Every structure is written in structure tokens, then in C-alpha cells.
Amino acid sequence: MSIAENLEEVERRITAAAERSGRSREDITLVAVTKTHPPQMMNEAIRLGVTDIGENKPQEVRDKFAEVLPVKWHLIGHLQTNKVKYVIDKVCLIHSVDSIKLMDEIERQAQKHNLDMDILIQVNISGEESKSGIVKEQLEELLIHAGTLSRVKVKGLMTVAPKTDNPVTNILHFDNIRQLFIDIQQKKYDNVSMVYLSMGMSGDFETAIECGANMVRVGSAIFGERDYSQK
């Protein structure tokens, strides 16, 4: 299938999942994940109406940026402090913040470039050792620290659910992070606003939307399987 056909099908599935959760398509932000895919494929998707692009690696943001049509860029993968400089003036949202050290480096680079940087805190809701993100017991420490920063703005939470054949497991994980999202809203931390709940990828975005996600990160369902030999 073509990118156009894939995108049409993903849009149909997002709309249906949003309606099942009592919302509309406009309530859900689709981040089209383009890791390893070339700028020409990205531009095709943008011409078809994609408004938000997600990259896993900061180097790919840096290297592709000039060749891609105007679009909102998201950094969704693990971010090392020494790579913040590659994306700070290019992305609209960093999804994968999981330490005070990283928050402080984003703050430093944002001050250097005289801009504000929106971030999500990545929560390892499943507790898998292979997953990035903080465990929920560490979350409050980062939320409190956000109140000391002037350029970094916490705008929500992100999680990556385990790959599993049992969708009930991920419903539990998605429900748990949705509850965290609500709890944080009610506590009213300084410099923290729960705007985005980023969860759900190609294999589980419908479930995530039904559980409250308002931002989903979809790659292979739009662009096909990735060609890792190109990197």
C-alpha cells in the first residue's frame, strides 16, 4: 500500500478510536514517526496533511531538517545530554525527558538560544529494565525540579508500552499512566501543565486512544517497515 493509503487507514482508525472514547479526531495529535526514512517520504506525508513528525535520533533531526517541508518536529527517542544542542532550535516538543540532568541541559541550551522548550516526562510505567524513562516513584522529583526552571516547560507525560500479545496488559499500563496524568493535573505543580498524554504506537495506538491518549506516535503503519541497513 502507498503512504496515502496507509495514512488514510490510520486516520480512519484514529477517528474511530477517538469516537469510542467520547472524543473527536481533532482531540488527537498524530505524530508520524519517520526514523530511518528519507526526506522525500517525509515530504510526501506532509503534502498529504501530516503536521507533526517524530524522530528517534537527534542526529536525524539535524541531518534531515533542511530537506523537509515546514512541519512540527518532535524528538521521541532517548536523548543524551550532549545531543540536546542538535535539536533545541528545531523541535517543538521533546517526549523523552527522564532525568534532572537532562532537564538542566535542555534549560541551559534553551537559554543559550533564547527560546522556551516544551517537554514531556517519559515514565517507564511497565517497569521493564530495557525501557527508558523513570519509574513513577521518581516522577515527583522531576515535577518539583521543573518549578526551578524558566525555559523548560513540562507539558505532559509519555510512555512506551511493552510489546505483548495480551492487550489487557497494556490497557492496565495505559490506564495507570492516565491516572498519573490526572493526579498531576490536580496537584498543580509550578511550571507543569498536563496538556499531552503521548502513548500508543503502530501496534497499539487505538487502545491507547481509548485509554485517554491525546498524542500517538505512528511510524510503520504509515511508512512501512524501516530499512535499518540505511543507517
ROPAMI-849342 format. One line per 2 residues: for each residue x, y, z of N, C-alpha, C. Coordinates in Angstrom, 1 decimal. Layout:
N
X,Y,Z,X,Y,Z,X,Y,Z ~ ...
END
This chain:
231
0.8,-1.2,0.0,0.0,0.0,0.0,0.9,1.3,0.0 ~ 0.3,2.3,-0.5,1.1,3.6,-0.6,1.0,4.3,0.7
1.8,5.4,0.9,1.8,6.2,2.0,0.4,6.8,2.1 ~ -0.2,7.3,1.0,-1.5,7.9,1.0,-2.6,6.9,1.5
-2.5,5.7,1.1,-3.5,4.7,1.5,-3.3,4.3,3.0 ~ -2.0,4.2,3.4,-1.7,3.9,4.8,-2.2,5.0,5.7
-1.9,6.2,5.3,-2.3,7.4,6.1,-3.8,7.5,6.2 ~ -4.5,7.2,5.1,-6.0,7.3,5.2,-6.5,6.2,6.1
-5.9,5.0,6.1,-6.4,4.0,7.0,-6.1,4.3,8.5 ~ -4.9,4.9,8.8,-4.5,5.3,10.1,-5.5,6.4,10.6
-5.8,7.3,9.8,-6.7,8.4,10.1,-8.1,7.8,10.4 ~ -8.6,6.8,9.7,-9.8,6.2,9.9,-9.8,5.5,11.3
-8.8,4.8,11.6,-8.7,4.1,12.9,-8.6,5.1,14.1 ~ -7.8,6.2,13.9,-7.8,7.2,15.0,-9.1,7.8,15.2
-9.8,8.1,14.2,-11.2,8.7,14.3,-12.1,7.8,15.0 ~ -12.1,6.5,14.7,-13.0,5.5,15.3,-12.6,5.3,16.8
-11.3,5.3,17.1,-10.9,5.1,18.5,-11.3,6.3,19.3 ~ -11.1,7.5,18.7,-11.5,8.7,19.4,-12.9,8.8,19.7
-13.8,8.4,18.8,-15.2,8.4,19.0,-15.6,7.3,20.1 ~ -14.9,6.2,20.1,-15.2,5.2,21.1,-14.9,5.7,22.5
-13.9,6.7,22.6,-13.5,7.2,23.9,-14.3,8.6,24.2 ~ -15.3,8.9,23.3,-16.1,10.1,23.6,-15.5,11.3,23.1
-14.5,11.2,22.2,-13.8,12.4,21.7,-13.9,12.5,20.2 ~ -13.3,13.5,19.6,-13.3,13.6,18.1,-11.9,13.5,17.6
-11.8,13.4,16.3,-10.5,13.3,15.7,-9.6,14.5,16.0 ~ -10.2,15.6,16.1,-9.4,16.9,16.4,-8.8,16.9,17.8
-9.2,16.0,18.7,-8.7,15.9,20.0,-7.3,15.1,20.1 ~ -7.0,14.4,19.0,-5.8,13.6,18.9,-4.8,14.1,18.0
-3.5,14.2,18.5,-2.4,14.7,17.6,-1.7,13.4,17.1 ~ -1.6,13.3,15.8,-0.8,12.2,15.2,0.6,12.7,14.9
1.5,12.0,15.5,3.0,12.2,15.2,3.4,11.1,14.3 ~ 3.7,11.4,13.1,4.2,10.4,12.1,5.7,10.2,12.3
6.0,9.0,12.7,7.4,8.7,13.1,8.2,8.2,11.9 ~ 9.3,9.0,11.6,10.0,8.8,10.3,11.4,8.3,10.5
11.8,7.7,11.6,13.1,7.2,11.8,13.6,6.3,10.7 ~ 14.8,6.6,10.1,15.4,5.9,9.0,14.8,6.2,7.6
13.6,6.8,7.6,13.0,7.1,6.3,13.6,8.4,5.8 ~ 13.7,8.5,4.4,14.4,9.7,3.8,13.4,10.9,3.7
14.0,12.1,3.5,13.2,13.3,3.5,12.1,13.2,2.4 ~ 12.3,12.5,1.3,11.3,12.5,0.2,10.0,11.8,0.7
10.2,10.8,1.5,9.0,10.1,2.1,8.3,11.0,3.1 ~ 9.1,11.7,3.9,8.6,12.6,4.9,7.8,13.7,4.2
8.3,14.3,3.1,7.7,15.3,2.4,6.4,14.9,1.7 ~ 6.3,13.6,1.3,5.1,13.1,0.7,4.0,13.1,1.8
4.4,12.6,3.0,3.4,12.6,4.1,2.9,14.0,4.4 ~ 3.8,14.9,4.5,3.5,16.3,4.8,2.5,16.9,3.8
2.8,16.6,2.5,1.9,17.1,1.4,0.5,16.4,1.6 ~ 0.4,15.3,2.2,-0.9,14.6,2.4,-1.6,15.0,3.6
-0.9,16.0,4.4,-1.6,16.5,5.5,-1.0,16.3,6.9 ~ 0.1,15.5,6.9,0.8,15.3,8.2,1.3,16.6,8.7
1.1,17.0,10.0,1.5,18.2,10.5,2.6,18.1,11.6 ~ 2.8,16.9,12.1,3.8,16.6,13.1,4.6,15.4,12.8
6.0,15.5,12.9,6.9,14.5,12.5,7.7,14.1,13.8 ~ 7.9,12.8,14.0,8.7,12.4,15.1,9.9,11.6,14.7
11.1,12.0,15.3,12.3,11.3,15.1,12.9,10.7,16.4 ~ 13.5,9.6,16.3,14.1,9.0,17.5,15.5,9.5,17.8
16.2,9.8,16.8,17.6,10.2,17.0,17.8,11.7,16.7 ~ 18.5,12.4,17.6,18.7,13.8,17.3,19.5,14.1,16.1
20.4,13.2,15.8,21.3,13.4,14.6,20.4,13.4,13.3 ~ 19.3,12.6,13.3,18.4,12.6,12.1,17.7,13.9,12.0
17.3,14.4,13.1,16.6,15.8,13.1,17.6,16.8,12.4 ~ 18.8,16.8,13.0,19.8,17.7,12.5,20.1,17.5,11.0
20.2,16.2,10.5,20.6,16.0,9.2,19.5,16.1,8.1 ~ 18.3,15.9,8.6,17.1,16.0,7.6,16.4,17.3,7.6
16.7,18.1,8.6,15.8,19.3,8.9,15.7,20.2,7.6 ~ 16.8,20.5,7.0,16.8,21.5,5.9,16.1,20.9,4.6
16.0,19.6,4.5,15.4,19.0,3.3,13.9,18.7,3.5 ~ 13.4,19.0,4.6,12.0,18.6,4.9,11.1,19.9,4.8
9.9,19.8,4.3,8.9,20.9,4.3,8.6,21.3,5.7 ~ 8.1,22.6,5.8,7.8,23.1,7.1,6.8,22.1,7.9
7.1,21.8,9.1,6.4,20.8,9.9,6.8,21.0,11.3 ~ 6.0,20.5,12.2,6.4,20.4,13.6,7.2,19.2,13.9
8.4,19.4,14.4,9.3,18.2,14.7,9.2,17.9,16.2 ~ 9.2,16.5,16.5,9.2,16.0,17.8,10.4,15.1,18.0
11.1,15.2,19.1,12.1,14.2,19.4,11.5,13.2,20.4 ~ 11.4,12.0,19.9,10.6,11.0,20.7,11.5,9.9,21.3
12.8,9.8,20.8,13.7,8.8,21.3,14.5,9.3,22.5 ~ 15.3,8.3,23.0,16.2,8.6,24.1,17.2,9.8,23.7
17.3,10.7,24.6,18.2,11.9,24.3,19.3,12.0,25.3 ~ 20.5,12.0,24.8,21.7,12.2,25.7,21.9,13.7,25.8
22.5,14.0,27.0,22.7,15.5,27.2,23.6,16.1,26.1 ~ 24.6,15.4,25.6,25.5,16.0,24.6,24.8,16.1,23.3
23.6,15.6,23.1,22.9,15.7,21.8,21.8,16.8,21.8 ~ 21.5,17.4,23.0,20.5,18.4,23.1,20.7,19.5,22.1
21.9,19.9,21.9,22.3,21.0,21.0,21.9,20.8,19.6 ~ 21.7,19.5,19.2,21.3,19.2,17.8,19.8,19.5,17.5
19.0,19.5,18.6,17.5,19.6,18.4,16.9,20.8,19.0 ~ 17.6,21.5,19.9,17.0,22.6,20.7,16.3,23.7,19.9
16.8,24.0,18.8,16.2,25.1,17.9,15.4,24.5,16.8 ~ 15.1,23.2,16.8,14.4,22.6,15.7,13.1,21.9,16.1
13.0,21.4,17.3,11.8,20.6,17.6,10.9,21.5,18.5 ~ 9.6,21.1,18.4,8.6,21.8,19.2,8.3,21.1,20.5
8.7,19.8,20.6,8.4,19.0,21.8,9.4,17.9,22.0 ~ 10.0,17.7,23.1,10.9,16.6,23.5,10.1,15.7,24.4
9.8,14.4,23.9,9.0,13.5,24.6,9.7,12.7,25.7 ~ 11.0,12.6,25.6,11.7,11.6,26.3,12.6,12.0,27.4
12.1,13.0,28.2,13.0,13.5,29.3,12.8,12.6,30.5 ~ 13.9,12.1,31.1,13.8,11.1,32.1,14.8,11.4,33.3
15.4,12.6,33.4,16.3,12.9,34.4,16.4,14.4,34.7 ~ 16.8,14.7,35.9,17.0,16.2,36.2,18.2,16.7,35.4
19.2,15.8,35.2,20.4,16.2,34.4,20.0,16.6,33.0 ~ 19.2,15.9,32.4,18.7,16.2,31.0,17.9,17.5,31.0
17.0,17.6,32.0,16.2,18.8,32.1,17.1,20.1,32.2 ~ 18.1,19.9,33.0,19.0,21.1,33.2,19.8,21.4,32.0
20.2,20.4,31.2,20.9,20.7,29.9,19.9,21.3,28.9 ~ 18.7,20.9,28.8,17.7,21.5,28.0,17.5,22.9,28.4
17.4,23.2,29.6,17.3,24.6,30.2,18.5,25.4,29.7 ~ 19.7,24.9,29.9,20.9,25.6,29.5,20.9,25.9,28.0
20.6,25.0,27.2,20.6,25.2,25.7,19.5,26.1,25.3 ~ 18.3,26.0,26.0,17.2,26.9,25.7,17.5,28.4,26.0
18.2,28.6,27.1,18.6,29.9,27.5,19.6,30.5,26.5 ~ 20.5,29.6,26.0,21.6,30.0,25.1,20.9,30.4,23.7
19.8,29.8,23.4,19.1,30.1,22.1,17.9,31.0,22.3 ~ 17.7,31.5,23.6,16.7,32.4,23.9,15.3,31.9,23.4
15.0,30.7,23.8,13.7,30.1,23.5,13.2,29.3,24.7 ~ 11.9,29.0,24.6,11.3,28.1,25.6,11.2,26.7,24.9
11.3,25.7,25.7,11.3,24.3,25.2,10.3,23.5,26.0 ~ 9.3,23.0,25.2,8.3,22.1,25.8,8.8,20.7,25.9
8.5,20.1,27.0,9.0,18.7,27.2,7.8,17.8,27.8 ~ 8.0,16.5,27.6,7.2,15.5,28.3,8.1,14.7,29.1
7.7,14.3,30.3,8.5,13.4,31.1,8.1,11.9,30.7 ~ 9.1,11.1,30.4,8.9,9.8,30.0,8.8,8.9,31.2
7.7,8.2,31.4,7.5,7.3,32.5,7.6,5.8,32.1 ~ 8.4,5.1,32.7,8.5,3.6,32.4,7.5,2.9,33.3
6.2,3.0,32.8,5.1,2.5,33.6,5.1,1.0,33.8 ~ 5.7,0.3,32.9,5.7,-1.2,33.0,6.9,-1.7,33.9
7.9,-0.8,34.2,9.0,-1.2,35.0,10.0,-2.1,34.3 ~ 9.9,-2.3,33.0,10.8,-3.1,32.2,12.2,-2.5,32.2
13.2,-3.3,32.5,14.6,-2.7,32.6,15.1,-2.3,31.2 ~ 14.5,-2.8,30.2,15.0,-2.5,28.8,14.4,-1.1,28.3
13.4,-0.6,29.0,12.8,0.6,28.6,13.4,1.8,29.3 ~ 13.5,2.9,28.5,13.9,4.2,29.0,12.7,4.8,29.9
13.0,5.9,30.6,12.0,6.5,31.4,12.2,6.3,32.8 ~ 11.6,7.1,33.6,11.7,7.0,35.1,10.5,6.1,35.6
10.7,5.5,36.7,9.6,4.8,37.4,8.8,5.8,38.1 ~ 7.5,5.5,38.3,6.6,6.5,38.8,7.0,7.1,40.1
7.7,6.3,40.9,8.1,6.8,42.2,9.1,7.9,42.1 ~ 9.8,8.1,41.0,10.7,9.2,40.8,10.1,10.4,40.2
8.9,10.3,39.7,8.2,11.3,38.9,8.1,12.7,39.7 ~ 7.7,12.6,40.9,7.5,13.9,41.7,8.8,14.7,41.8
10.0,14.0,41.9,11.2,14.7,42.0,11.4,15.6,40.8 ~ 11.1,15.1,39.6,11.3,15.8,38.3,10.2,16.9,38.2
9.0,16.7,38.7,8.0,17.7,38.6,8.3,18.9,39.5 ~ 8.8,18.6,40.7,9.2,19.7,41.6,10.4,20.5,41.1
11.4,19.8,40.4,12.5,20.4,39.9,12.1,21.4,38.7 ~ 11.1,21.0,38.0,10.6,21.8,36.9,10.2,23.2,37.4
9.8,23.3,38.6,9.4,24.6,39.2,10.6,25.6,39.4 ~ 11.8,25.0,39.3,13.0,25.9,39.4,13.6,26.4,38.0
12.9,25.9,36.9,13.4,26.2,35.6,12.5,27.3,35.0 ~ 13.2,28.1,34.1,12.5,29.2,33.5,12.2,29.0,32.0
13.0,28.2,31.3,12.9,28.0,29.9,12.3,26.6,29.5 ~ 12.4,25.6,30.4,11.8,24.3,30.1,10.4,24.3,30.7
9.5,23.8,29.9,8.1,23.8,30.3,7.6,22.4,30.2 ~ 7.2,21.8,31.3,6.6,20.4,31.3,5.2,20.5,30.8
4.9,19.7,29.8,3.6,19.8,29.1,2.8,18.4,29.2 ~ 3.4,17.4,29.9,2.7,16.2,30.0,3.6,15.0,30.2
3.0,13.8,29.9,3.7,12.6,30.1,3.8,11.7,28.8 ~ 4.8,10.9,28.7,5.0,9.9,27.6,5.3,8.6,28.2
4.8,7.5,27.5,5.2,6.2,27.9,5.3,5.3,26.6 ~ 6.1,4.2,26.7,6.1,3.2,25.7,5.7,1.9,26.4
4.6,1.3,25.9,4.1,0.1,26.4,4.9,-1.1,25.9 ~ 4.9,-2.2,26.7,5.6,-3.4,26.3,5.0,-4.0,25.0
5.8,-4.7,24.2,5.3,-5.4,23.1,4.7,-6.7,23.7 ~ 3.4,-6.9,23.5,2.8,-8.1,24.1,1.6,-8.6,23.3
1.3,-9.9,23.4,0.2,-10.5,22.6,-1.1,-10.3,23.5 ~ -1.0,-9.8,24.7,-2.1,-9.7,25.6,-2.5,-8.2,25.7
-3.4,-7.7,25.0,-3.8,-6.3,25.0,-4.3,-5.8,26.4 ~ -4.8,-6.7,27.2,-5.2,-6.4,28.5,-4.1,-5.8,29.4
-2.9,-6.4,29.2,-1.7,-5.9,29.9,-1.5,-4.4,29.6 ~ -1.5,-4.0,28.4,-1.2,-2.7,28.0,-2.4,-1.7,28.4
-3.6,-2.2,28.4,-4.7,-1.4,28.9,-4.4,-1.0,30.4 ~ -3.9,-2.0,31.2,-3.6,-1.6,32.5,-2.5,-0.6,32.6
-1.5,-0.7,31.8,-0.4,0.3,31.8,-0.9,1.6,31.4 ~ -1.7,1.7,30.3,-2.2,2.9,29.8,-3.1,3.6,30.8
-4.0,2.8,31.5,-4.9,3.3,32.5,-4.1,3.9,33.7 ~ -3.0,3.2,34.0,-2.1,3.7,35.1,-1.5,5.0,34.9
-1.0,5.2,33.6,-0.3,6.5,33.3,-1.4,7.6,33.1 ~ -2.6,7.2,32.7,-3.7,8.2,32.6,-4.0,8.7,34.0
-4.0,7.8,34.9,-4.4,8.2,36.3,-3.3,9.1,36.9 ~ -2.0,8.8,36.6,-0.9,9.7,37.0,-1.1,11.1,36.4
-1.5,11.1,35.1,-1.7,12.4,34.4,-2.8,13.2,35.1 ~ -3.9,12.6,35.5,-5.0,13.2,36.2,-4.5,13.7,37.6
-3.8,12.8,38.3,-3.3,13.2,39.6,-2.4,14.4,39.6 ~ -1.5,14.5,38.6,-0.6,15.6,38.5,-1.4,16.9,38.2
-2.4,16.8,37.3,-3.2,18.0,37.0,-3.8,18.6,38.3 ~ -4.3,17.7,39.1,-5.0,18.1,40.3,-4.0,18.7,41.4
-2.8,18.3,41.4,-1.8,18.8,42.4,-1.2,20.2,42.0 ~ -1.3,20.6,40.8,-0.9,21.9,40.4,0.5,22.3,40.7
1.5,21.5,40.2,2.9,21.8,40.4,3.3,23.1,39.6 ~ 4.2,23.9,40.1,4.7,25.1,39.3,5.4,24.6,38.0
5.0,25.4,36.9,5.7,25.2,35.7,5.4,23.8,35.1 ~ 4.3,23.2,35.5,3.8,21.9,35.0,2.4,22.0,34.6
2.1,21.7,33.3,0.7,21.6,32.8,0.5,20.3,32.1 ~ -0.5,19.5,32.4,-0.7,18.3,31.7,-1.6,18.5,30.5
-0.9,18.8,29.4,-1.6,19.0,28.1,-1.6,17.8,27.2 ~ -0.4,17.1,27.2,-0.3,16.0,26.3,0.0,14.7,27.0
-0.8,13.7,26.6,-0.5,12.3,27.1,-0.1,11.5,25.9 ~ 1.2,11.3,25.7,1.7,10.7,24.5,1.9,9.2,24.7
1.1,8.4,24.2,1.2,6.9,24.3,0.5,6.3,23.2 ~ 1.0,5.1,22.8,0.5,4.4,21.6,1.3,4.5,20.4
1.6,3.4,19.8,2.4,3.4,18.5,1.6,2.5,17.5 ~ 2.3,2.1,16.4,1.6,1.4,15.3,0.8,0.2,15.8
1.3,-0.5,16.8,0.7,-1.7,17.2,-0.4,-1.6,18.2 ~ -0.5,-0.4,18.9,-1.4,-0.3,20.0,-2.1,1.1,20.1
-2.0,1.9,19.0,-2.5,3.3,19.2,-4.0,3.4,19.4 ~ -4.7,2.5,18.9,-6.2,2.5,19.1,-6.5,2.3,20.6
-5.8,1.3,21.2,-6.0,1.0,22.6,-5.6,2.2,23.5 ~ -4.5,2.8,23.1,-4.0,4.0,23.8,-5.0,5.1,23.8
-5.6,5.4,22.6,-6.6,6.5,22.5,-7.8,6.1,23.4 ~ -8.2,4.9,23.3,-9.4,4.5,24.1,-9.1,4.7,25.6
-7.8,4.6,26.0,-7.4,4.8,27.4,-7.1,6.2,27.7 ~ -7.2,7.1,26.8,-7.0,8.5,27.1,-5.9,9.3,26.4
-5.1,8.6,25.6,-4.0,9.3,24.9,-4.6,10.4,24.0 ~ -3.9,11.5,24.0,-4.3,12.6,23.0,-3.2,12.9,22.0
-2.1,12.0,22.1,-1.0,12.1,21.2,-0.5,10.7,20.9 ~ -0.4,10.3,19.7,0.1,8.9,19.3,1.2,9.0,18.3
2.1,8.1,18.4,3.4,8.1,17.6,3.3,6.9,16.7 ~ 3.0,7.2,15.4,2.8,6.1,14.5,3.8,6.1,13.3
4.5,5.0,13.1,5.6,5.0,12.1,5.3,4.0,11.0 ~ 5.5,2.7,11.3,5.4,1.6,10.3,4.0,1.5,9.7
3.0,1.8,10.4,1.6,1.8,9.9,1.4,2.8,8.8 ~ 2.2,3.8,8.8,2.2,4.9,7.7,3.2,4.6,6.6
4.5,4.4,7.1,5.6,4.4,6.1,6.1,3.0,5.7 ~ 5.5,2.0,6.4,6.0,0.6,6.1,7.2,0.3,7.0
7.7,-0.9,6.9,8.8,-1.3,7.8,10.0,-0.5,7.5 ~ 10.8,-0.3,8.5,12.0,0.6,8.4,13.2,-0.2,7.8
14.0,0.5,7.0,15.2,-0.2,6.5,16.4,0.2,7.3 ~ 16.8,-0.6,8.3,17.9,-0.2,9.2,19.2,-0.4,8.5
19.3,-1.0,7.3,20.6,-1.1,6.6,21.0,0.3,6.1 ~ 20.1,1.2,6.1,20.5,2.6,5.6,21.2,3.4,6.6
21.2,2.9,7.9,21.9,3.7,8.9,23.1,2.9,9.5
END
